[in-house]
Amino acid sequence: MKLNVNGKSVDVTASDDTPLLWVLRDELGLTATKYGCGIAQCGNCTVQLDRIAVRSCITPLADVGDRKILTTEGLEGTVADEVRAAWIAHNVVQCGYCQPAQIMVATSLLNQVKAPTDDDIEQAMAGVACRCGTYPRIKAAIHTAAKKIYAT
C-alpha cells in the first residue's frame, strides 16, 4: 500500500486493519507520535489527515486511503512555526510526552479558526491529556500564535 506521509509517497506492508499509529512508529520510524491508551481517549497519538486532527491509534490503514498524513516530524510553515514559538514563549512544555499531539491539534485548530475563543481552544484541546496540567499555558500559547499568524 502507498501512503502520503509528510508530503512523501511511501510504501508500507502492513495489513488494512493495522492502526496508523503502528505503521508510523514501527514501519516508518516516525516516533514523535506517541502511544498512550490505544482507545483514542488520551489523544497522544494525534496526527493530521488532510489537516484535520485524528487519533492514529484507532485509525486503520483502510480508512486512510490517499489522504495526506501529517505527523509532527513533517509539520512546517507559518502556523507550525508560530505555534512552536508560542509554546516556547509560554513555557508550555514540562515532561513533553503529550506535546507532539498538543501541537498537532493546535495547528489543526489554527488552520481552521483564525481567532479562536477560549471555548474553541478548550473544545479542540480537550481530547489530548496533559499529565503535567499545562492547559492554561497551552491556551495562552494558542491565543498568542493566532494573533501573530492572523495579525492584520
Secondary structure, 3 states (H helix, E strand, C coil): CEEEECCEEEECCCCCCCEHHHHHHHHCCCCCCCCCCCCCCCCCCEEEECCEEEECCCCEHHHHCCCEEECHHHCCCHHHHHHHHHHHHCCCCCCCCCHHHHHHHHHHHHHHCCCCCHHHHHHHHCCCCCCCCCHHHHHHHHHHHHHHHCCC
